């Protein structure tokens, strides 16, 4: 369903919540697999779901982010 709505934006989680009892588990599974992207509220609850087109995912080389790692270690 999210794939069909990819050009319209995301789907509200609360619109789907009543239609599927195990939605929270399904959302977490799909998000951990990288199949969907989830915008969350401040409390961590899912708010909007987006289909993640895997063709556009780019692998990142951690070695290119040394500067970021330095800033993270300075803040500790």
PDB file with SEQRES, HELIX, SHEET and CRYST1 records, atoms N, CA, C and O in Angstrom:
SEQRES   1 A   76  UNK UNK UNK UNK UNK UNK UNK UNK UNK UNK UNK UNK UNK          
SEQRES   2 A   76  UNK UNK UNK UNK UNK UNK UNK UNK UNK UNK UNK UNK UNK          
SEQRES   3 A   76  UNK UNK UNK UNK UNK UNK UNK UNK UNK UNK UNK UNK UNK          
SEQRES   4 A   76  UNK UNK UNK UNK UNK UNK UNK UNK UNK UNK UNK UNK UNK          
SEQRES   5 A   76  UNK UNK UNK UNK UNK UNK UNK UNK UNK UNK UNK UNK UNK          
SEQRES   6 A   76  UNK UNK UNK UNK UNK UNK UNK UNK UNK UNK UNK                  
HELIX    1 AA1 UNK A   13  UNK A   17  1                                   5    
HELIX    2 AA2 UNK A   23  UNK A   33  1                                  11    
HELIX    3 AA3 UNK A   54  UNK A   56  5                                   3    
HELIX    4 AA4 UNK A   62  UNK A   65  5                                   4    
HELIX    5 AA5 UNK A   66  UNK A   74  1                                   9    
SHEET    1 AA1 3 UNK A  11  UNK A  12  0                                        
SHEET    2 AA1 3 UNK A  46  UNK A  51 -1                                        
SHEET    3 AA1 3 UNK A  36  UNK A  40 -1                                        
CRYST1    1.000    1.000    1.000  90.00  90.00  90.00 P 1           1          
ATOM      1  N   UNK A   1       0.826  -1.186   0.000  1.00  0.00           N  
ATOM      2  CA  UNK A   1       0.000   0.000   0.000  1.00  0.00           C  
ATOM      3  C   UNK A   1       0.880   1.264   0.000  1.00  0.00           C  
ATOM      4  O   UNK A   1       0.572   2.239  -0.686  1.00  0.00           O  
ATOM      5  N   UNK A   2       1.962   1.236   0.766  1.00  0.00           N  
ATOM      6  CA  UNK A   2       2.850   2.397   0.793  1.00  0.00           C  
ATOM      7  C   UNK A   2       3.502   2.623  -0.560  1.00  0.00           C  
ATOM      8  O   UNK A   2       3.733   3.767  -0.951  1.00  0.00           O  
ATOM      9  N   UNK A   3       3.802   1.550  -1.278  1.00  0.00           N  
ATOM     10  CA  UNK A   3       4.432   1.695  -2.588  1.00  0.00           C  
ATOM     11  C   UNK A   3       3.497   2.425  -3.555  1.00  0.00           C  
ATOM     12  O   UNK A   3       3.947   3.241  -4.359  1.00  0.00           O  
ATOM     13  N   UNK A   4       2.203   2.131  -3.475  1.00  0.00           N  
ATOM     14  CA  UNK A   4       1.238   2.809  -4.350  1.00  0.00           C  
ATOM     15  C   UNK A   4       1.128   4.287  -4.021  1.00  0.00           C  
ATOM     16  O   UNK A   4       0.820   5.088  -4.904  1.00  0.00           O  
ATOM     17  N   UNK A   5       1.370   4.667  -2.780  1.00  0.00           N  
ATOM     18  CA  UNK A   5       1.242   6.054  -2.353  1.00  0.00           C  
ATOM     19  C   UNK A   5       2.574   6.792  -2.330  1.00  0.00           C  
ATOM     20  O   UNK A   5       2.659   7.874  -1.750  1.00  0.00           O  
ATOM     21  N   UNK A   6       3.622   6.236  -2.948  1.00  0.00           N  
ATOM     22  CA  UNK A   6       4.951   6.818  -2.840  1.00  0.00           C  
ATOM     23  C   UNK A   6       5.033   8.240  -3.380  1.00  0.00           C  
ATOM     24  O   UNK A   6       5.854   9.023  -2.903  1.00  0.00           O  
ATOM     25  N   UNK A   7       4.217   8.592  -4.348  1.00  0.00           N  
ATOM     26  CA  UNK A   7       4.252   9.940  -4.905  1.00  0.00           C  
ATOM     27  C   UNK A   7       3.336  10.911  -4.159  1.00  0.00           C  
ATOM     28  O   UNK A   7       3.349  12.111  -4.433  1.00  0.00           O  
ATOM     29  N   UNK A   8       2.560  10.408  -3.239  1.00  0.00           N  
ATOM     30  CA  UNK A   8       1.630  11.236  -2.486  1.00  0.00           C  
ATOM     31  C   UNK A   8       2.159  11.604  -1.111  1.00  0.00           C  
ATOM     32  O   UNK A   8       1.533  12.396  -0.406  1.00  0.00           O  
ATOM     33  N   UNK A   9       3.283  11.054  -0.718  1.00  0.00           N  
ATOM     34  CA  UNK A   9       3.803  11.277   0.624  1.00  0.00           C  
ATOM     35  C   UNK A   9       3.552  10.054   1.478  1.00  0.00           C  
ATOM     36  O   UNK A   9       3.225   8.985   0.961  1.00  0.00           O  
ATOM     37  N   UNK A  10       3.699  10.203   2.753  1.00  0.00           N  
ATOM     38  CA  UNK A  10       3.557   9.069   3.663  1.00  0.00           C  
ATOM     39  C   UNK A  10       2.119   8.822   4.071  1.00  0.00           C  
ATOM     40  O   UNK A  10       1.200   9.553   3.700  1.00  0.00           O  
ATOM     41  N   UNK A  11       1.958   7.757   4.852  1.00  0.00           N  
ATOM     42  CA  UNK A  11       0.645   7.410   5.392  1.00  0.00           C  
ATOM     43  C   UNK A  11       0.666   7.619   6.894  1.00  0.00           C  
ATOM     44  O   UNK A  11       1.645   7.287   7.562  1.00  0.00           O  
ATOM     45  N   UNK A  12      -0.401   8.162   7.416  1.00  0.00           N  
ATOM     46  CA  UNK A  12      -0.514   8.346   8.858  1.00  0.00           C  
ATOM     47  C   UNK A  12      -0.647   6.990   9.535  1.00  0.00           C  
ATOM     48  O   UNK A  12      -1.441   6.145   9.122  1.00  0.00           O  
ATOM     49  N   UNK A  13       0.144   6.800  10.581  1.00  0.00           N  
ATOM     50  CA  UNK A  13       0.121   5.550  11.336  1.00  0.00           C  
ATOM     51  C   UNK A  13      -1.257   5.313  11.944  1.00  0.00           C  
ATOM     52  O   UNK A  13      -1.760   4.189  11.933  1.00  0.00           O  
ATOM     53  N   UNK A  14      -1.863   6.364  12.471  1.00  0.00           N  
ATOM     54  CA  UNK A  14      -3.152   6.182  13.144  1.00  0.00           C  
ATOM     55  C   UNK A  14      -4.262   5.768  12.179  1.00  0.00           C  
ATOM     56  O   UNK A  14      -5.249   5.168  12.605  1.00  0.00           O  
ATOM     57  N   UNK A  15      -4.121   6.078  10.877  1.00  0.00           N  
ATOM     58  CA  UNK A  15      -5.105   5.617   9.894  1.00  0.00           C  
ATOM     59  C   UNK A  15      -5.046   4.106   9.733  1.00  0.00           C  
ATOM     60  O   UNK A  15      -6.067   3.470   9.471  1.00  0.00           O  
ATOM     61  N   UNK A  16      -3.863   3.527   9.887  1.00  0.00           N  
ATOM     62  CA  UNK A  16      -3.686   2.091   9.709  1.00  0.00           C  
ATOM     63  C   UNK A  16      -3.874   1.304  11.000  1.00  0.00           C  
ATOM     64  O   UNK A  16      -4.175   0.111  10.965  1.00  0.00           O  
ATOM     65  N   UNK A  17      -3.697   1.969  12.137  1.00  0.00           N  
ATOM     66  CA  UNK A  17      -3.666   1.298  13.434  1.00  0.00           C  
ATOM     67  C   UNK A  17      -4.919   0.462  13.710  1.00  0.00           C  
ATOM     68  O   UNK A  17      -4.813  -0.639  14.251  1.00  0.00           O  
ATOM     69  N   UNK A  18      -6.079   0.958  13.354  1.00  0.00           N  
ATOM     70  CA  UNK A  18      -7.329   0.243  13.636  1.00  0.00           C  
ATOM     71  C   UNK A  18      -7.560  -0.939  12.694  1.00  0.00           C  
ATOM     72  O   UNK A  18      -8.349  -1.832  13.005  1.00  0.00           O  
ATOM     73  N   UNK A  19      -6.881  -0.951  11.550  1.00  0.00           N  
ATOM     74  CA  UNK A  19      -7.149  -2.003  10.569  1.00  0.00           C  
ATOM     75  C   UNK A  19      -6.291  -3.249  10.752  1.00  0.00           C  
ATOM     76  O   UNK A  19      -6.589  -4.288  10.163  1.00  0.00           O  
ATOM     77  N   UNK A  20      -5.218  -3.166  11.567  1.00  0.00           N  
ATOM     78  CA  UNK A  20      -4.334  -4.323  11.739  1.00  0.00           C  
ATOM     79  C   UNK A  20      -3.836  -4.354  13.176  1.00  0.00           C  
ATOM     80  O   UNK A  20      -3.156  -3.430  13.622  1.00  0.00           O  
ATOM     81  N   UNK A  21      -4.172  -5.408  13.894  1.00  0.00           N  
ATOM     82  CA  UNK A  21      -3.878  -5.500  15.325  1.00  0.00           C  
ATOM     83  C   UNK A  21      -2.381  -5.516  15.627  1.00  0.00           C  
ATOM     84  O   UNK A  21      -1.962  -4.978  16.653  1.00  0.00           O  
ATOM     85  N   UNK A  22      -1.574  -6.113  14.769  1.00  0.00           N  
ATOM     86  CA  UNK A  22      -0.135  -6.230  15.014  1.00  0.00           C  
ATOM     87  C   UNK A  22       0.669  -5.212  14.208  1.00  0.00           C  
ATOM     88  O   UNK A  22       1.801  -5.490  13.809  1.00  0.00           O  
ATOM     89  N   UNK A  23       0.094  -4.046  13.971  1.00  0.00           N  
ATOM     90  CA  UNK A  23       0.743  -3.040  13.140  1.00  0.00           C  
ATOM     91  C   UNK A  23       2.073  -2.581  13.730  1.00  0.00           C  
ATOM     92  O   UNK A  23       3.040  -2.404  12.990  1.00  0.00           O  
ATOM     93  N   UNK A  24       2.141  -2.388  15.028  1.00  0.00           N  
ATOM     94  CA  UNK A  24       3.383  -1.885  15.614  1.00  0.00           C  
ATOM     95  C   UNK A  24       4.538  -2.863  15.387  1.00  0.00           C  
ATOM     96  O   UNK A  24       5.659  -2.437  15.108  1.00  0.00           O  
ATOM     97  N   UNK A  25       4.280  -4.153  15.500  1.00  0.00           N  
ATOM     98  CA  UNK A  25       5.325  -5.150  15.236  1.00  0.00           C  
ATOM     99  C   UNK A  25       5.726  -5.148  13.767  1.00  0.00           C  
ATOM    100  O   UNK A  25       6.911  -5.224  13.443  1.00  0.00           O  
ATOM    101  N   UNK A  26       4.742  -5.062  12.883  1.00  0.00           N  
ATOM    102  CA  UNK A  26       5.028  -5.042  11.447  1.00  0.00           C  
ATOM    103  C   UNK A  26       5.843  -3.809  11.070  1.00  0.00           C  
ATOM    104  O   UNK A  26       6.774  -3.902  10.269  1.00  0.00           O  
ATOM    105  N   UNK A  27       5.501  -2.658  11.639  1.00  0.00           N  
ATOM    106  CA  UNK A  27       6.229  -1.421  11.351  1.00  0.00           C  
ATOM    107  C   UNK A  27       7.676  -1.542  11.807  1.00  0.00           C  
ATOM    108  O   UNK A  27       8.587  -1.165  11.071  1.00  0.00           O  
ATOM    109  N   UNK A  28       7.897  -2.059  13.003  1.00  0.00           N  
ATOM    110  CA  UNK A  28       9.264  -2.206  13.517  1.00  0.00           C  
ATOM    111  C   UNK A  28      10.067  -3.187  12.670  1.00  0.00           C  
ATOM    112  O   UNK A  28      11.244  -2.952  12.398  1.00  0.00           O  
ATOM    113  N   UNK A  29       9.441  -4.283  12.253  1.00  0.00           N  
ATOM    114  CA  UNK A  29      10.133  -5.263  11.404  1.00  0.00           C  
ATOM    115  C   UNK A  29      10.514  -4.656  10.059  1.00  0.00           C  
ATOM    116  O   UNK A  29      11.653  -4.792   9.612  1.00  0.00           O  
ATOM    117  N   UNK A  30       9.558  -3.983   9.413  1.00  0.00           N  
ATOM    118  CA  UNK A  30       9.831  -3.381   8.105  1.00  0.00           C  
ATOM    119  C   UNK A  30      10.855  -2.256   8.205  1.00  0.00           C  
ATOM    120  O   UNK A  30      11.681  -2.092   7.307  1.00  0.00           O  
ATOM    121  N   UNK A  31      10.813  -1.483   9.280  1.00  0.00           N  
ATOM    122  CA  UNK A  31      11.791  -0.410   9.470  1.00  0.00           C  
ATOM    123  C   UNK A  31      13.183  -0.974   9.702  1.00  0.00           C  
ATOM    124  O   UNK A  31      14.162  -0.439   9.182  1.00  0.00           O  
ATOM    125  N   UNK A  32      13.284  -2.052  10.479  1.00  0.00           N  
ATOM    126  CA  UNK A  32      14.603  -2.644  10.736  1.00  0.00           C  
ATOM    127  C   UNK A  32      15.190  -3.272   9.474  1.00  0.00           C  
ATOM    128  O   UNK A  32      16.410  -3.336   9.327  1.00  0.00           O  
ATOM    129  N   UNK A  33      14.339  -3.731   8.569  1.00  0.00           N  
ATOM    130  CA  UNK A  33      14.793  -4.279   7.286  1.00  0.00           C  
ATOM    131  C   UNK A  33      15.107  -3.171   6.285  1.00  0.00           C  
ATOM    132  O   UNK A  33      15.695  -3.437   5.237  1.00  0.00           O  
ATOM    133  N   UNK A  34      14.723  -1.936   6.593  1.00  0.00           N  
ATOM    134  CA  UNK A  34      14.960  -0.824   5.685  1.00  0.00           C  
ATOM    135  C   UNK A  34      13.932  -0.697   4.585  1.00  0.00           C  
ATOM    136  O   UNK A  34      14.143   0.045   3.626  1.00  0.00           O  
ATOM    137  N   UNK A  35      12.822  -1.406   4.703  1.00  0.00           N  
ATOM    138  CA  UNK A  35      11.791  -1.368   3.658  1.00  0.00           C  
ATOM    139  C   UNK A  35      10.878  -0.159   3.789  1.00  0.00           C  
ATOM    140  O   UNK A  35      10.286   0.276   2.801  1.00  0.00           O  
ATOM    141  N   UNK A  36      10.752   0.395   5.003  1.00  0.00           N  
ATOM    142  CA  UNK A  36       9.979   1.616   5.196  1.00  0.00           C  
ATOM    143  C   UNK A  36      10.795   2.586   6.045  1.00  0.00           C  
ATOM    144  O   UNK A  36      11.708   2.184   6.766  1.00  0.00           O  
ATOM    145  N   UNK A  37      10.453   3.856   5.948  1.00  0.00           N  
ATOM    146  CA  UNK A  37      11.031   4.899   6.785  1.00  0.00           C  
ATOM    147  C   UNK A  37       9.926   5.384   7.708  1.00  0.00           C  
ATOM    148  O   UNK A  37       8.777   5.526   7.289  1.00  0.00           O  
ATOM    149  N   UNK A  38      10.267   5.635   8.953  1.00  0.00           N  
ATOM    150  CA  UNK A  38       9.265   5.993   9.953  1.00  0.00           C  
ATOM    151  C   UNK A  38       9.616   7.343  10.571  1.00  0.00           C  
ATOM    152  O   UNK A  38      10.726   7.537  11.067  1.00  0.00           O  
ATOM    153  N   UNK A  39       8.666   8.270  10.538  1.00  0.00           N  
ATOM    154  CA  UNK A  39       8.785   9.527  11.273  1.00  0.00           C  
ATOM    155  C   UNK A  39       8.093   9.300  12.601  1.00  0.00           C  
ATOM    156  O   UNK A  39       6.947   8.855  12.649  1.00  0.00           O  
ATOM    157  N   UNK A  40       8.797   9.609  13.677  1.00  0.00           N  
ATOM    158  CA  UNK A  40       8.271   9.315  15.015  1.00  0.00           C  
ATOM    159  C   UNK A  40       7.976  10.591  15.788  1.00  0.00           C  
ATOM    160  O   UNK A  40       8.563  11.643  15.535  1.00  0.00           O  
ATOM    161  N   UNK A  41       7.045  10.471  16.744  1.00  0.00           N  
ATOM    162  CA  UNK A  41       6.743  11.561  17.678  1.00  0.00           C  
ATOM    163  C   UNK A  41       7.889  11.683  18.675  1.00  0.00           C  
ATOM    164  O   UNK A  41       8.815  10.871  18.662  1.00  0.00           O  
ATOM    165  N   UNK A  42       7.830  12.686  19.530  1.00  0.00           N  
ATOM    166  CA  UNK A  42       8.859  12.869  20.551  1.00  0.00           C  
ATOM    167  C   UNK A  42       8.965  11.676  21.490  1.00  0.00           C  
ATOM    168  O   UNK A  42      10.043  11.382  22.006  1.00  0.00           O  
ATOM    169  N   UNK A  43       7.848  10.987  21.714  1.00  0.00           N  
ATOM    170  CA  UNK A  43       7.853   9.825  22.604  1.00  0.00           C  
ATOM    171  C   UNK A  43       8.290   8.537  21.905  1.00  0.00           C  
ATOM    172  O   UNK A  43       8.306   7.474  22.527  1.00  0.00           O  
ATOM    173  N   UNK A  44       8.642   8.618  20.627  1.00  0.00           N  
ATOM    174  CA  UNK A  44       9.128   7.458  19.884  1.00  0.00           C  
ATOM    175  C   UNK A  44       8.060   6.666  19.171  1.00  0.00           C  
ATOM    176  O   UNK A  44       8.370   5.689  18.488  1.00  0.00           O  
ATOM    177  N   UNK A  45       6.800   7.064  19.314  1.00  0.00           N  
ATOM    178  CA  UNK A  45       5.703   6.361  18.649  1.00  0.00           C  
ATOM    179  C   UNK A  45       5.683   6.722  17.158  1.00  0.00           C  
ATOM    180  O   UNK A  45       5.906   7.881  16.808  1.00  0.00           O  
ATOM    181  N   UNK A  46       5.421   5.746  16.276  1.00  0.00           N  
ATOM    182  CA  UNK A  46       5.350   6.032  14.838  1.00  0.00           C  
ATOM    183  C   UNK A  46       4.249   7.040  14.527  1.00  0.00           C  
ATOM    184  O   UNK A  46       3.159   6.970  15.094  1.00  0.00           O  
ATOM    185  N   UNK A  47       4.533   7.971  13.634  1.00  0.00           N  
ATOM    186  CA  UNK A  47       3.544   8.976  13.242  1.00  0.00           C  
ATOM    187  C   UNK A  47       3.210   8.888  11.761  1.00  0.00           C  
ATOM    188  O   UNK A  47       2.037   8.862  11.389  1.00  0.00           O  
ATOM    189  N   UNK A  48       4.251   8.840  10.899  1.00  0.00           N  
ATOM    190  CA  UNK A  48       4.041   8.775   9.458  1.00  0.00           C  
ATOM    191  C   UNK A  48       4.966   7.704   8.893  1.00  0.00           C  
ATOM    192  O   UNK A  48       6.122   7.597   9.301  1.00  0.00           O  
ATOM    193  N   UNK A  49       4.452   6.907   7.947  1.00  0.00           N  
ATOM    194  CA  UNK A  49       5.216   5.837   7.318  1.00  0.00           C  
ATOM    195  C   UNK A  49       5.443   6.159   5.848  1.00  0.00           C  
ATOM    196  O   UNK A  49       4.531   6.598   5.147  1.00  0.00           O  
ATOM    197  N   UNK A  50       6.668   5.937   5.392  1.00  0.00           N  
ATOM    198  CA  UNK A  50       7.035   6.163   4.001  1.00  0.00           C  
ATOM    199  C   UNK A  50       7.632   4.891   3.426  1.00  0.00           C  
ATOM    200  O   UNK A  50       8.365   4.181   4.115  1.00  0.00           O  
ATOM    201  N   UNK A  51       7.326   4.600   2.175  1.00  0.00           N  
ATOM    202  CA  UNK A  51       7.942   3.483   1.480  1.00  0.00           C  
ATOM    203  C   UNK A  51       9.370   3.878   1.139  1.00  0.00           C  
ATOM    204  O   UNK A  51       9.603   4.978   0.638  1.00  0.00           O  
ATOM    205  N   UNK A  52      10.327   2.996   1.402  1.00  0.00           N  
ATOM    206  CA  UNK A  52      11.733   3.254   1.119  1.00  0.00           C  
ATOM    207  C   UNK A  52      12.123   2.502  -0.144  1.00  0.00           C  
ATOM    208  O   UNK A  52      12.253   1.278  -0.131  1.00  0.00           O  
ATOM    209  N   UNK A  53      12.310   3.236  -1.229  1.00  0.00           N  
ATOM    210  CA  UNK A  53      12.723   2.622  -2.487  1.00  0.00           C  
ATOM    211  C   UNK A  53      14.200   2.255  -2.376  1.00  0.00           C  
ATOM    212  O   UNK A  53      15.068   3.127  -2.421  1.00  0.00           O  
ATOM    213  N   UNK A  54      14.475   0.980  -2.233  1.00  0.00           N  
ATOM    214  CA  UNK A  54      15.827   0.490  -1.969  1.00  0.00           C  
ATOM    215  C   UNK A  54      16.803   0.781  -3.111  1.00  0.00           C  
ATOM    216  O   UNK A  54      18.016   0.736  -2.906  1.00  0.00           O  
ATOM    217  N   UNK A  55      16.299   1.075  -4.295  1.00  0.00           N  
ATOM    218  CA  UNK A  55      17.195   1.382  -5.418  1.00  0.00           C  
ATOM    219  C   UNK A  55      18.009   2.634  -5.153  1.00  0.00           C  
ATOM    220  O   UNK A  55      19.092   2.798  -5.714  1.00  0.00           O  
ATOM    221  N   UNK A  56      17.502   3.525  -4.303  1.00  0.00           N  
ATOM    222  CA  UNK A  56      18.178   4.793  -4.067  1.00  0.00           C  
ATOM    223  C   UNK A  56      19.031   4.801  -2.798  1.00  0.00           C  
ATOM    224  O   UNK A  56      19.633   5.824  -2.470  1.00  0.00           O  
ATOM    225  N   UNK A  57      19.092   3.686  -2.086  1.00  0.00           N  
ATOM    226  CA  UNK A  57      19.936   3.601  -0.898  1.00  0.00           C  
ATOM    227  C   UNK A  57      21.395   3.500  -1.331  1.00  0.00           C  
ATOM    228  O   UNK A  57      21.726   2.780  -2.273  1.00  0.00           O  
ATOM    229  N   UNK A  58      22.247   4.217  -0.644  1.00  0.00           N  
ATOM    230  CA  UNK A  58      23.670   4.242  -0.972  1.00  0.00           C  
ATOM    231  C   UNK A  58      24.468   3.756   0.226  1.00  0.00           C  
ATOM    232  O   UNK A  58      24.280   4.224   1.348  1.00  0.00           O  
ATOM    233  N   UNK A  59      25.350   2.822  -0.026  1.00  0.00           N  
ATOM    234  CA  UNK A  59      26.216   2.333   1.051  1.00  0.00           C  
ATOM    235  C   UNK A  59      27.194   3.443   1.435  1.00  0.00           C  
ATOM    236  O   UNK A  59      27.715   4.148   0.571  1.00  0.00           O  
ATOM    237  N   UNK A  60      27.434   3.588   2.722  1.00  0.00           N  
ATOM    238  CA  UNK A  60      28.325   4.632   3.216  1.00  0.00           C  
ATOM    239  C   UNK A  60      29.603   3.994   3.739  1.00  0.00           C  
ATOM    240  O   UNK A  60      29.565   2.966   4.415  1.00  0.00           O  
ATOM    241  N   UNK A  61      30.722   4.604   3.424  1.00  0.00           N  
ATOM    242  CA  UNK A  61      32.013   4.150   3.915  1.00  0.00           C  
ATOM    243  C   UNK A  61      32.309   4.877   5.209  1.00  0.00           C  
ATOM    244  O   UNK A  61      32.487   6.095   5.213  1.00  0.00           O  
ATOM    245  N   UNK A  62      32.363   4.145   6.300  1.00  0.00           N  
ATOM    246  CA  UNK A  62      32.573   4.769   7.610  1.00  0.00           C  
ATOM    247  C   UNK A  62      33.879   5.553   7.662  1.00  0.00           C  
ATOM    248  O   UNK A  62      33.974   6.528   8.407  1.00  0.00           O  
ATOM    249  N   UNK A  63      34.873   5.157   6.900  1.00  0.00           N  
ATOM    250  CA  UNK A  63      36.150   5.851   6.887  1.00  0.00           C  
ATOM    251  C   UNK A  63      36.045   7.302   6.448  1.00  0.00           C  
ATOM    252  O   UNK A  63      36.901   8.115   6.797  1.00  0.00           O  
ATOM    253  N   UNK A  64      35.014   7.640   5.691  1.00  0.00           N  
ATOM    254  CA  UNK A  64      34.843   9.013   5.214  1.00  0.00           C  
ATOM    255  C   UNK A  64      34.232   9.918   6.275  1.00  0.00           C  
ATOM    256  O   UNK A  64      34.119  11.127   6.074  1.00  0.00           O  
ATOM    257  N   UNK A  65      33.839   9.336   7.400  1.00  0.00           N  
ATOM    258  CA  UNK A  65      33.192  10.120   8.436  1.00  0.00           C  
ATOM    259  C   UNK A  65      34.044  10.234   9.697  1.00  0.00           C  
ATOM    260  O   UNK A  65      33.524  10.330  10.809  1.00  0.00           O  
ATOM    261  N   UNK A  66      35.349  10.222   9.507  1.00  0.00           N  
ATOM    262  CA  UNK A  66      36.274  10.325  10.638  1.00  0.00           C  
ATOM    263  C   UNK A  66      36.058  11.642  11.379  1.00  0.00           C  
ATOM    264  O   UNK A  66      36.062  11.668  12.610  1.00  0.00           O  
ATOM    265  N   UNK A  67      35.871  12.720  10.647  1.00  0.00           N  
ATOM    266  CA  UNK A  67      35.683  14.030  11.276  1.00  0.00           C  
ATOM    267  C   UNK A  67      34.464  14.003  12.197  1.00  0.00           C  
ATOM    268  O   UNK A  67      34.518  14.539  13.303  1.00  0.00           O  
ATOM    269  N   UNK A  68      33.371  13.387  11.756  1.00  0.00           N  
ATOM    270  CA  UNK A  68      32.185  13.272  12.595  1.00  0.00           C  
ATOM    271  C   UNK A  68      32.491  12.483  13.851  1.00  0.00           C  
ATOM    272  O   UNK A  68      32.072  12.867  14.943  1.00  0.00           O  
ATOM    273  N   UNK A  69      33.218  11.381  13.710  1.00  0.00           N  
ATOM    274  CA  UNK A  69      33.583  10.559  14.855  1.00  0.00           C  
ATOM    275  C   UNK A  69      34.415  11.350  15.864  1.00  0.00           C  
ATOM    276  O   UNK A  69      34.268  11.165  17.072  1.00  0.00           O  
ATOM    277  N   UNK A  70      35.281  12.223  15.375  1.00  0.00           N  
ATOM    278  CA  UNK A  70      36.101  13.052  16.269  1.00  0.00           C  
ATOM    279  C   UNK A  70      35.202  13.975  17.062  1.00  0.00           C  
ATOM    280  O   UNK A  70      35.387  14.119  18.270  1.00  0.00           O  
ATOM    281  N   UNK A  71      34.225  14.610  16.413  1.00  0.00           N  
ATOM    282  CA  UNK A  71      33.323  15.510  17.124  1.00  0.00           C  
ATOM    283  C   UNK A  71      32.482  14.755  18.151  1.00  0.00           C  
ATOM    284  O   UNK A  71      32.207  15.273  19.233  1.00  0.00           O  
ATOM    285  N   UNK A  72      32.080  13.551  17.818  1.00  0.00           N  
ATOM    286  CA  UNK A  72      31.305  12.749  18.754  1.00  0.00           C  
ATOM    287  C   UNK A  72      32.140  12.422  19.975  1.00  0.00           C  
ATOM    288  O   UNK A  72      31.652  12.506  21.102  1.00  0.00           O  
ATOM    289  N   UNK A  73      33.407  12.046  19.764  1.00  0.00           N  
ATOM    290  CA  UNK A  73      34.270  11.692  20.894  1.00  0.00           C  
ATOM    291  C   UNK A  73      34.613  12.910  21.739  1.00  0.00           C  
ATOM    292  O   UNK A  73      34.833  12.762  22.941  1.00  0.00           O  
ATOM    293  N   UNK A  74      34.667  14.104  21.164  1.00  0.00           N  
ATOM    294  CA  UNK A  74      34.932  15.324  21.929  1.00  0.00           C  
ATOM    295  C   UNK A  74      33.783  15.603  22.870  1.00  0.00           C  
ATOM    296  O   UNK A  74      33.999  16.076  23.986  1.00  0.00           O  
ATOM    297  N   UNK A  75      32.553  15.317  22.438  1.00  0.00           N  
ATOM    298  CA  UNK A  75      31.376  15.587  23.247  1.00  0.00           C  
ATOM    299  C   UNK A  75      31.183  14.608  24.395  1.00  0.00           C  
ATOM    300  O   UNK A  75      30.346  14.843  25.267  1.00  0.00           O  
ATOM    301  N   UNK A  76      31.933  13.527  24.414  1.00  0.00           N  
ATOM    302  CA  UNK A  76      31.751  12.520  25.479  1.00  0.00           C  
ATOM    303  C   UNK A  76      32.481  12.874  26.737  1.00  0.00           C  
ATOM    304  O   UNK A  76      32.424  12.128  27.715  1.00  0.00           O  
TER     305      UNK A  76                                                      
END                                                                             
